[in-house]
Amino acid sequence: MLSLQRRIFVDVDGVLADFVGEALAWHGLPRNTLITQYNLWDQLGMSQEDFWREIDRESFWSDLKPTPESGAVLLAADRFAPGGVCLVTEPRPVPCSYAGKFRWLRHHCQHLPHLIGPSRNFAAGPGRVLIDDSDSNIDRWRLAGGNGILFPRTWNGNRAYAGDPVDYLRTMLRRVEMRSAMVDD
């Protein structure tokens, strides 16, 4: 049977870049505030418009700090798909978001290919894995034919594993590997 080259797509905001911590700081809150909802503005009790008005700046996006796990996530991804790692990020529909995300990628991950845009599911298919912190992004990726791994965060369905998200990721990548080995046999 023909074996497909593995490809792994890694979401930036929430997995590699600390969007939540930075957004909290920009809104005058402690970075370590416990967040339990994906739509941060709901938990903060503000409208979407008010939430974004404060942070829709190129410097917000370009200056996001890497998450503590970012290096380990990229290492696990590269071990799973050597040479097949691509970063994905969906900008807000404002030019400063595109520009800031591009600057972040150039500064932190210039050696990796990346996709900036809303159509990450276009890349889904057999042998393709998405690591993302959004339940709905993972659901759409799976519907499009890919393997999705919901990266554990306190604001998603895998919150029970948020204490050690990299261990969970490695376990899930081993499961994907085992399933694909069974298909190849």
C-alpha positions, 0 to 999 in steps of 0.5 A: 500500500502507498504510504503518505508522507506525514504532515502535521499542522500546529496552531499558533495562538493558544498552542505556541503563542500565549494569546490568553495571557497577553490578552488578559494583560492588555485588559489589566488582568493577571496573566495567570487568571484561570480561563475556562471558556474559549471565547475569552470575552464571555468570561471577562463579561465584555462584548466581543467588540470591546474585547477586540477594540483594546487589543487589535494592534499589530504589536499585540500579535507580534509581541505574544510570548511563546507558551512554556510548552512551545519548544516541546510541542514543535519537537514532538511534531517534528519527531512525528513528521520529520520535515512535515511541520507547518504552522497555522494561524487565523488572523482577525479580519484586520490588517494589523492582525495579519502583519503582527502574526507574520512578524511573530512567525518570522521572529519565533519560527522563521525556519518553518512553513506557515499558513496564515488564513481562515482555511486550515481545513483545506489542508486536512486529509489522510496522514495529516494531523492538526494540533489546536486548542479550539474544539471547533477547529478540531471538529472541522478538521476531522470532518474534512478527513484529518486527524485532530488533536485537541491540545489541552487547555483550561478553556477546552474539552481536554481541560482534564489534561491541561496540567501536562499538555505535552505528555497528552500530545505525545500520547495522542501522536503515538496513537495516530502513529499506531493507527496509521501503521495498522492501515499501512499493513 
